[in-house]
């Protein structure tokens, strides 16, 4: 007899202690919430904040891997200048994956 057979579950549930059967399920969903859903919500909020704070002159990386400098901003689109030919691309704000932090000046002076 396997532990998870339908007869075993019916017998276990009819014993009057169905809360002890539901407790592991509740704990499993609670753990999944804290390990999966909560970090995804935090990451989404950080991404939205980063997109809202974009400004002209920021160096960005798009989801396609294009690195460029923002030269113009609109509500939903950006104009990004890509080196070496100073090619200008118009991209949506949502395709910006990250902002490249400016180089640390003290690290440059130490080299």
MARGU-89437 format. One line per field, with one value per atom (N, C-alpha, C, O): residue number from 1; x, y, z; atom name. Coordinates in nm, 3 decimals, always signed. Example, Ala and Ser with C-alpha at 12.3 -4.5 7.8 and 13.67 -1.06 7.14 Angstrom:
<fikes>
k: c(1,1,1,1,2,2,2,2)
east: c(+1.319,+1.230,+1.320,+1.424,+1.285,+1.367,+1.290,+1.341)
north: c(-0.569,-0.450,-0.330,-0.332,-0.225,-0.106,+0.003,+0.114)
up: c(+0.780,+0.780,+0.780,+0.846,+0.708,+0.714,+0.787,+0.804)
a: c(N,CA,C,O,N,CA,C,O)
</fikes>
This chain:
<fikes>
k: c(1,1,1,1,2,2,2,2,3,3,3,3,4,4,4,4,5,5,5,5,6,6,6,6,7,7,7,7,8,8,8,8,9,9,9,9,10,10,10,10,11,11,11,11,12,12,12,12,13,13,13,13,14,14,14,14,15,15,15,15,16,16,16,16,17,17,17,17,18,18,18,18,19,19,19,19,20,20,20,20,21,21,21,21,22,22,22,22,23,23,23,23,24,24,24,24,25,25,25,25,26,26,26,26,27,27,27,27,28,28,28,28,29,29,29,29,30,30,30,30,31,31,31,31,32,32,32,32,33,33,33,33,34,34,34,34,35,35,35,35,36,36,36,36,37,37,37,37,38,38,38,38,39,39,39,39,40,40,40,40,41,41,41,41,42,42,42,42,43,43,43,43,44,44,44,44,45,45,45,45,46,46,46,46,47,47,47,47,48,48,48,48,49,49,49,49,50,50,50,50,51,51,51,51,52,52,52,52,53,53,53,53,54,54,54,54,55,55,55,55,56,56,56,56,57,57,57,57,58,58,58,58,59,59,59,59,60,60,60,60,61,61,61,61,62,62,62,62,63,63,63,63,64,64,64,64,65,65,65,65,66,66,66,66,67,67,67,67,68,68,68,68,69,69,69,69,70,70,70,70,71,71,71,71,72,72,72,72,73,73,73,73,74,74,74,74,75,75,75,75,76,76,76,76,77,77,77,77,78,78,78,78,79,79,79,79,80,80,80,80,81,81,81,81,82,82,82,82,83,83,83,83,84,84,84,84,85,85,85,85,86,86,86,86,87,87,87,87,88,88,88,88,89,89,89,89,90,90,90,90,91,91,91,91,92,92,92,92,93,93,93,93,94,94,94,94,95,95,95,95,96,96,96,96,97,97,97,97,98,98,98,98,99,99,99,99,100,100,100,100,101,101,101,101,102,102,102,102,103,103,103,103,104,104,104,104,105,105,105,105,106,106,106,106,107,107,107,107,108,108,108,108,109,109,109,109,110,110,110,110,111,111,111,111)
east: c(+0.085,+0.000,+0.088,+0.174,+0.067,+0.146,+0.085,-0.033,+0.166,+0.124,+0.019,-0.069,+0.027,-0.061,-0.175,-0.224,-0.215,-0.326,-0.456,-0.466,-0.557,-0.685,-0.750,-0.813,-0.737,-0.798,-0.733,-0.802,-0.602,-0.533,-0.576,-0.598,-0.588,-0.627,-0.769,-0.796,-0.860,-0.997,-1.001,-1.075,-0.923,-0.919,-0.859,-0.906,-0.757,-0.690,-0.783,-0.788,-0.856,-0.944,-1.066,-1.119,-1.111,-1.231,-1.203,-1.295,-1.078,-1.045,-1.081,-1.071,-1.123,-1.161,-1.048,-1.071,-0.929,-0.814,-0.767,-0.653,-0.853,-0.818,-0.725,-0.659,-0.719,-0.628,-0.483,-0.400,-0.451,-0.313,-0.276,-0.158,-0.376,-0.350,-0.328,-0.246,-0.401,-0.392,-0.270,-0.222,-0.221,-0.108,+0.016,+0.076,+0.059,+0.176,+0.153,+0.246,+0.031,+0.001,+0.010,+0.064,-0.044,-0.037,+0.107,+0.147,+0.186,+0.328,+0.403,+0.489,+0.370,+0.436,+0.406,+0.496,+0.280,+0.246,+0.309,+0.348,+0.318,+0.384,+0.532,+0.584,+0.598,+0.740,+0.760,+0.853,+0.672,+0.682,+0.664,+0.732,+0.573,+0.550,+0.676,+0.717,+0.738,+0.856,+0.980,+1.068,+0.989,+1.107,+1.094,+1.195,+0.973,+0.954,+0.884,+0.938,+0.766,+0.683,+0.730,+0.730,+0.769,+0.814,+0.940,+0.944,+1.044,+1.160,+1.127,+1.184,+1.034,+0.996,+0.925,+0.945,+0.842,+0.774,+0.875,+0.863,+0.973,+1.077,+1.157,+1.186,+1.193,+1.270,+1.189,+1.244,+1.062,+0.976,+0.967,+0.970,+0.955,+0.950,+1.081,+1.079,+1.195,+1.325,+1.339,+1.393,+1.292,+1.298,+1.213,+1.256,+1.092,+1.005,+1.066,+1.055,+1.128,+1.193,+1.309,+1.326,+1.389,+1.502,+1.454,+1.513,+1.347,+1.294,+1.237,+1.247,+1.179,+1.123,+1.233,+1.211,+1.350,+1.459,+1.558,+1.661,+1.529,+1.620,+1.628,+1.528,+1.748,+1.767,+1.867,+1.940,+1.868,+1.959,+2.104,+2.138,+2.188,+2.328,+2.357,+2.474,+2.255,+2.275,+2.320,+2.271,+2.413,+2.455,+2.370,+2.367,+2.302,+2.210,+2.245,+2.312,+2.199,+2.210,+2.067,+1.986,+2.036,+1.902,+1.894,+1.995,+1.773,+1.754,+1.818,+1.847,+1.840,+1.907,+2.058,+2.127,+2.111,+2.255,+2.320,+2.442,+2.242,+2.297,+2.331,+2.248,+2.453,+2.498,+2.501,+2.560,+2.438,+2.436,+2.404,+2.370,+2.416,+2.392,+2.258,+2.230,+2.177,+2.047,+2.068,+2.134,+2.012,+2.021,+1.885,+1.878,+1.778,+1.645,+1.547,+1.558,+1.451,+1.351,+1.212,+1.187,+1.123,+0.983,+0.908,+0.970,+0.776,+0.699,+0.731,+0.759,+0.726,+0.747,+0.870,+0.904,+0.939,+1.054,+1.177,+1.168,+1.291,+1.420,+1.495,+1.477,+1.580,+1.673,+1.810,+1.859,+1.871,+1.998,+2.105,+2.088,+2.218,+2.332,+2.428,+2.471,+2.460,+2.544,+2.678,+2.681,+2.787,+2.920,+2.953,+2.886,+3.047,+3.146,+3.099,+3.163,+2.988,+2.945,+2.840,+2.782,+2.815,+2.713,+2.577,+2.504,+2.545,+2.417,+2.309,+2.326,+2.199,+2.090,+1.978,+1.930,+1.938,+1.831,+1.717,+1.739,+1.596,+1.480,+1.431,+1.398,+1.428,+1.389,+1.280,+1.265,+1.205,+1.104,+1.170,+1.276,+1.108,+1.161,+1.167,+1.257,+1.073,+1.065,+1.180,+1.205,+1.249,+1.357,+1.491,+1.592,+1.494,+1.617,+1.633,+1.547,+1.742,+1.766,+1.834,+1.800,+1.931,+2.002,+2.071,+2.091,+2.106,+2.184,+2.326,+2.349,+2.422,+2.563,+2.608,+2.595,+2.662,+2.706,+2.827,+2.909,+2.838,+2.954,+3.082,+3.082,+3.192,+3.318,+3.359,+3.339,+3.418,+3.464,+3.592,+3.691,+3.590,+3.705,+3.826,+3.939,+3.807,+3.921,+3.989,+4.111,+3.915,+3.974,+4.055,+4.157,+4.009,+4.082,+4.213,+4.315,+4.211,+4.332,+4.435,+4.555,+4.393,+4.486,+4.558,+4.661,+4.506,+4.569,+4.686,+4.750)
north: c(-0.119,+0.000,+0.123,+0.140,+0.208,+0.332,+0.433,+0.426,+0.528,+0.628,+0.723,+0.770,+0.750,+0.848,+0.784,+0.845,+0.665,+0.602,+0.671,+0.727,+0.669,+0.734,+0.677,+0.750,+0.546,+0.486,+0.541,+0.566,+0.559,+0.612,+0.755,+0.793,+0.835,+0.976,+0.986,+1.070,+0.902,+0.904,+0.860,+0.917,+0.761,+0.713,+0.819,+0.838,+0.887,+0.990,+1.109,+1.166,+1.146,+1.262,+1.237,+1.330,+1.114,+1.084,+1.067,+1.046,+1.074,+1.053,+1.173,+1.166,+1.283,+1.400,+1.498,+1.608,+1.464,+1.551,+1.597,+1.571,+1.665,+1.708,+1.829,+1.859,+1.899,+2.013,+1.969,+2.039,+1.855,+1.806,+1.767,+1.764,+1.737,+1.709,+1.838,+1.842,+1.944,+2.071,+2.153,+2.237,+2.131,+2.209,+2.201,+2.305,+2.083,+2.080,+2.157,+2.219,+2.153,+2.229,+2.379,+2.453,+2.423,+2.565,+2.609,+2.715,+2.527,+2.559,+2.563,+2.648,+2.471,+2.468,+2.595,+2.653,+2.639,+2.761,+2.884,+2.977,+2.884,+2.995,+3.004,+3.113,+2.890,+2.888,+2.931,+3.006,+2.884,+2.925,+3.075,+3.138,+3.134,+3.278,+3.353,+3.446,+3.314,+3.387,+3.360,+3.446,+3.244,+3.213,+3.254,+3.280,+3.259,+3.286,+3.419,+3.505,+3.436,+3.549,+3.681,+3.782,+3.684,+3.807,+3.863,+3.983,+3.782,+3.837,+3.886,+3.984,+3.819,+3.864,+3.999,+4.083,+4.021,+4.148,+4.259,+4.369,+4.231,+4.331,+4.367,+4.484,+4.265,+4.289,+4.372,+4.459,+4.345,+4.420,+4.567,+4.656,+4.592,+4.729,+4.802,+4.919,+4.735,+4.796,+4.828,+4.933,+4.740,+4.763,+4.883,+4.966,+4.894,+5.007,+5.138,+5.240,+5.134,+5.254,+5.296,+5.415,+5.199,+5.229,+5.290,+5.386,+5.236,+5.290,+5.430,+5.513,+5.458,+5.591,+5.695,+5.813,+5.654,+5.747,+5.766,+5.830,+5.710,+5.727,+5.874,+5.946,+5.917,+6.056,+6.061,+5.965,+6.171,+6.188,+6.183,+6.245,+6.109,+6.094,+5.963,+5.925,+5.892,+5.761,+5.659,+5.659,+5.573,+5.463,+5.342,+5.304,+5.283,+5.173,+5.050,+5.059,+4.936,+4.810,+4.764,+4.756,+4.733,+4.686,+4.535,+4.468,+4.483,+4.338,+4.263,+4.144,+4.330,+4.268,+4.276,+4.222,+4.341,+4.349,+4.472,+4.480,+4.567,+4.690,+4.787,+4.814,+4.839,+4.936,+5.072,+5.087,+5.170,+5.303,+5.409,+5.379,+5.535,+5.650,+5.712,+5.732,+5.744,+5.805,+5.949,+6.027,+5.985,+6.122,+6.191,+6.314,+6.114,+6.174,+6.083,+5.960,+6.145,+6.070,+6.111,+6.228,+6.015,+6.041,+5.960,+5.895,+5.963,+5.890,+5.741,+5.682,+5.680,+5.535,+5.496,+5.378,+5.590,+5.557,+5.637,+5.741,+5.585,+5.649,+5.655,+5.570,+5.755,+5.759,+5.729,+5.801,+5.621,+5.574,+5.587,+5.540,+5.652,+5.666,+5.551,+5.529,+5.478,+5.360,+5.390,+5.437,+5.361,+5.381,+5.266,+5.163,+5.271,+5.372,+5.472,+5.575,+5.442,+5.529,+5.630,+5.699,+5.641,+5.731,+5.707,+5.801,+5.582,+5.541,+5.566,+5.530,+5.628,+5.656,+5.555,+5.536,+5.492,+5.393,+5.441,+5.497,+5.417,+5.446,+5.313,+5.221,+5.305,+5.182,+5.214,+5.329,+5.114,+5.134,+5.137,+5.077,+5.205,+5.215,+5.077,+5.051,+4.991,+4.859,+4.767,+4.668,+4.797,+4.707,+4.743,+4.679,+4.841,+4.873,+4.772,+4.763,+4.697,+4.595,+4.653,+4.617,+4.743,+4.799,+4.929,+4.958,+5.005,+5.128,+5.097,+5.043,+5.131,+5.108,+5.218,+5.336,+5.181,+5.283,+5.359,+5.300,+5.487,+5.563,+5.507,+5.458,+5.515,+5.462,+5.538,+5.658,+5.465,+5.523,+5.602,+5.545,+5.732,+5.817,+5.783,+5.793,+5.743,+5.709,+5.582,+5.569,+5.490,+5.368,+5.399,+5.336,+5.496,+5.534,+5.604,+5.580,+5.689,+5.761,+5.667,+5.694,+5.560,+5.466,+5.378,+5.319,+5.368,+5.280,+5.343,+5.282)
up: c(+0.000,+0.000,+0.000,+0.087,-0.095,-0.100,-0.005,+0.029,+0.036,+0.133,+0.073,+0.145,-0.055,-0.116,-0.196,-0.291,-0.160,-0.231,-0.192,-0.082,-0.280,-0.247,-0.123,-0.047,-0.101,+0.018,+0.144,+0.243,+0.142,+0.259,+0.286,+0.402,+0.181,+0.200,+0.253,+0.338,+0.204,+0.255,+0.400,+0.481,+0.433,+0.569,+0.661,+0.773,+0.614,+0.695,+0.715,+0.824,+0.611,+0.620,+0.706,+0.765,+0.714,+0.790,+0.939,+1.017,+0.979,+1.119,+1.205,+1.327,+1.143,+1.221,+1.240,+1.291,+1.200,+1.218,+1.080,+1.041,+1.007,+0.872,+0.874,+0.774,+0.986,+0.994,+0.985,+0.926,+1.041,+1.034,+0.891,+0.857,+0.807,+0.666,+0.589,+0.497,+0.623,+0.552,+0.595,+0.519,+0.714,+0.765,+0.677,+0.651,+0.630,+0.540,+0.410,+0.357,+0.357,+0.236,+0.260,+0.177,+0.373,+0.408,+0.426,+0.379,+0.494,+0.513,+0.380,+0.360,+0.290,+0.160,+0.080,+0.019,+0.080,+0.008,+0.074,+0.004,+0.206,+0.275,+0.240,+0.216,+0.237,+0.201,+0.056,+0.025,-0.034,-0.174,-0.189,-0.270,-0.111,-0.118,-0.079,-0.149,+0.031,+0.079,-0.005,-0.013,-0.069,-0.149,-0.295,-0.360,-0.349,-0.491,-0.518,-0.587,-0.464,-0.503,-0.443,-0.513,-0.319,-0.256,-0.323,-0.350,-0.351,-0.422,-0.563,-0.610,-0.632,-0.766,-0.759,-0.846,-0.657,-0.642,-0.612,-0.665,-0.528,-0.497,-0.622,-0.646,-0.700,-0.822,-0.921,-0.988,-0.932,-1.024,-0.980,-1.065,-0.850,-0.800,-0.827,-0.864,-0.808,-0.836,-0.984,-1.019,-1.071,-1.215,-1.254,-1.334,-1.198,-1.228,-1.178,-1.245,-1.063,-1.009,-1.098,-1.125,-1.143,-1.231,-1.362,-1.410,-1.419,-1.544,-1.526,-1.617,-1.412,-1.387,-1.366,-1.394,-1.319,-1.289,-1.404,-1.385,-1.522,-1.635,-1.675,-1.672,-1.712,-1.754,-1.869,-1.892,-1.938,-2.050,-2.000,-1.899,-2.070,-2.031,-1.962,-1.948,-1.918,-1.855,-1.959,-2.072,-1.921,-2.006,-1.966,-1.849,-2.065,-2.037,-2.120,-2.223,-2.071,-2.145,-2.171,-2.078,-2.296,-2.330,-2.310,-2.290,-2.317,-2.303,-2.419,-2.407,-2.530,-2.644,-2.635,-2.722,-2.532,-2.513,-2.574,-2.579,-2.620,-2.680,-2.568,-2.481,-2.572,-2.473,-2.541,-2.648,-2.478,-2.538,-2.435,-2.321,-2.478,-2.393,-2.431,-2.550,-2.333,-2.359,-2.403,-2.334,-2.518,-2.566,-2.565,-2.566,-2.562,-2.559,-2.489,-2.496,-2.420,-2.346,-2.391,-2.420,-2.395,-2.419,-2.313,-2.229,-2.317,-2.217,-2.219,-2.114,-2.336,-2.346,-2.425,-2.429,-2.486,-2.571,-2.530,-2.465,-2.570,-2.547,-2.679,-2.766,-2.693,-2.804,-2.745,-2.658,-2.793,-2.739,-2.847,-2.959,-2.811,-2.903,-2.876,-2.763,-2.983,-2.972,-3.041,-3.154,-2.971,-3.027,-3.118,-3.107,-3.205,-3.236,-3.342,-3.362,-3.411,-3.520,-3.476,-3.560,-3.346,-3.292,-3.357,-3.387,-3.378,-3.433,-3.329,-3.212,-3.370,-3.275,-3.298,-3.410,-3.189,-3.191,-3.103,-2.996,-3.148,-3.066,-3.008,-3.082,-2.875,-2.807,-2.705,-2.662,-2.668,-2.564,-2.427,-2.406,-2.337,-2.201,-2.135,-2.055,-2.168,-2.104,-2.145,-2.077,-2.255,-2.298,-2.233,-2.263,-2.147,-2.074,-1.961,-1.873,-1.964,-1.863,-1.739,-1.627,-1.761,-1.646,-1.686,-1.804,-1.586,-1.604,-1.560,-1.452,-1.646,-1.615,-1.519,-1.551,-1.403,-1.309,-1.365,-1.436,-1.334,-1.383,-1.322,-1.210,-1.396,-1.343,-1.218,-1.207,-1.126,-1.000,-1.028,-1.072,-1.002,-1.034,-0.950,-0.999,-0.825,-0.740,-0.792,-0.779,-0.849,-0.902,-1.028,-1.053,-1.106,-1.228,-1.191,-1.256,-1.089,-1.048,-0.988,-0.998,-0.925,-0.863,-0.964,-0.932,-1.084,-1.183,-1.248,-1.334)
a: c(N,CA,C,O,N,CA,C,O,N,CA,C,O,N,CA,C,O,N,CA,C,O,N,CA,C,O,N,CA,C,O,N,CA,C,O,N,CA,C,O,N,CA,C,O,N,CA,C,O,N,CA,C,O,N,CA,C,O,N,CA,C,O,N,CA,C,O,N,CA,C,O,N,CA,C,O,N,CA,C,O,N,CA,C,O,N,CA,C,O,N,CA,C,O,N,CA,C,O,N,CA,C,O,N,CA,C,O,N,CA,C,O,N,CA,C,O,N,CA,C,O,N,CA,C,O,N,CA,C,O,N,CA,C,O,N,CA,C,O,N,CA,C,O,N,CA,C,O,N,CA,C,O,N,CA,C,O,N,CA,C,O,N,CA,C,O,N,CA,C,O,N,CA,C,O,N,CA,C,O,N,CA,C,O,N,CA,C,O,N,CA,C,O,N,CA,C,O,N,CA,C,O,N,CA,C,O,N,CA,C,O,N,CA,C,O,N,CA,C,O,N,CA,C,O,N,CA,C,O,N,CA,C,O,N,CA,C,O,N,CA,C,O,N,CA,C,O,N,CA,C,O,N,CA,C,O,N,CA,C,O,N,CA,C,O,N,CA,C,O,N,CA,C,O,N,CA,C,O,N,CA,C,O,N,CA,C,O,N,CA,C,O,N,CA,C,O,N,CA,C,O,N,CA,C,O,N,CA,C,O,N,CA,C,O,N,CA,C,O,N,CA,C,O,N,CA,C,O,N,CA,C,O,N,CA,C,O,N,CA,C,O,N,CA,C,O,N,CA,C,O,N,CA,C,O,N,CA,C,O,N,CA,C,O,N,CA,C,O,N,CA,C,O,N,CA,C,O,N,CA,C,O,N,CA,C,O,N,CA,C,O,N,CA,C,O,N,CA,C,O,N,CA,C,O,N,CA,C,O,N,CA,C,O,N,CA,C,O,N,CA,C,O,N,CA,C,O,N,CA,C,O,N,CA,C,O,N,CA,C,O,N,CA,C,O,N,CA,C,O,N,CA,C,O,N,CA,C,O,N,CA,C,O,N,CA,C,O,N,CA,C,O,N,CA,C,O,N,CA,C,O,N,CA,C,O,N,CA,C,O,N,CA,C,O,N,CA,C,O)
</fikes>
